[in-house]
Amino acid sequence: MSDRFDEIDRRIVYMLAEDARHTSAPDIAAEVDVSPATIRNRIRRLEAEGVIEGYHAQVDYEKLGGRLTNLFLCTASATDRKRFAQRVLDIPGVVNVRELMTGDEDLHVTVVGRDMADIRRISREIAAIGVHIDDEDLLHREHFQPYEPFGADGDDPAKPVTGIADISDDADVVELQVGDDAPIVGKTLENAADEGLLDRDVLVVSLDSDEDEEGVTPDGTTAISGGETVTLFSRTGLAEETLRVFTGR
């Protein structure tokens, strides 16, 4: 496979890893200057050869009835690790099992439970099949991005999100650059909220542009323009979809 994995394949993998849901074959084709049919054939080949193993939704289970997501760091014998991984995955509530090559804590198990009692039930079932749990903790948030070397040659794009800080267990303050083609561009904050683009919980703290170095404190009538730097605040955490509304990515 390595001899056939060329620049087009790398760009396909990069763009699908960045946002598979909103990326079509024509989108990728326009980036690499080939036909959409070529991209579809490449994707089918990458899937058949196991390079692209699937497409998965990133779910915030806490927003679905307050469910808890827990990470168990487990140890299984190297010779039985694959078998144990499959048996763990069959336990109701387990959503992901990651196998490490060597050492202790070679199985990382992500589980979702209705409450702590449900999490404890899952831990007992993991232990019952002979997997030792070394450590565990509740997951707060995961962050993903594509593998940068597979991006366009010579590109050194500015990161759309330039700063992020957790100011409490859930609250976020994020500074980002508004994309020129972002869904919110040209809309007032009030219109964006009415159209469901902006959660009522999200507060736009400030706007900075090249024309106004000191920045402004916006209100509902303030329109958002591409290229501006925006500072957002949310008491409950900023969702990926909210960031996409401003960045377009």
C-alpha positions, 0 to 999 in steps of 0.5 A: 500500500505504501507505494500507492499512497500518493499525495491525492490519497494523503489529501483525501485522508486529511480532509475526511479526518478533518470533517467527513460529514461535510466533505464530499468527493467534489470538495476534495476533487476541487482541492487536488484538481482531479475528477470527483469520480477519481476521488470516489474510486480512491476512497473505495480503494482506501476503504477496501485496503483498510486505510479508512476503517470507518466514519464515526460520530463524536458524541457528547453523551453528557448532553443525552440525559446526563450520561457519564463517560469513563476511561478505564486503563486496563492490563491484559496478557499480550498473548490474549490481548486481542481476545480480551479486547473483543470480549470487553467490547461486547459488554453493554456500555463499552463504546471503544477499546484501544489496544497498545502494543506493550507494557502495562495498561495496554487496553484503554476502555471507554465506557458510557453509563447512566450514572456511577452505579452503571459505571461500577457495573461495567467495571465489575463485568470487565474484571469478571472476564479476567482484565485487570483495571489499573486506573480510571477517570471520568472523561471531560472532553476529547479534541481531534484534528487531522494529521497535519503532514497530509495537508496541502504541500507548503500550507501553513494555515493559521489555526482558526482557534487561537486560544482556549481556556477552561475557567471551571469544570465546564465553562470555556473561553475561546478566541478564534478567527472567523472564516470568510465563508463561515455560516455566521458571516454577514449575520447579526448575533440576534439573527444567528441565535434566531436561526439556531446557529448560536446557542443562547448560552454562548456569549460573544465577549469581544470582536477585533478586526484590523480596522479596530485594534482595540476591539468592540463589545458586541450586542445583538445588532452586531454583524459578524465579518470574516477575518475578525477575531472573536472571543466566545464564552460559554458556562456549559462548554463550547460545542464543536458545532458552535466553533464550526459556525464561526470558523467554517471548518 
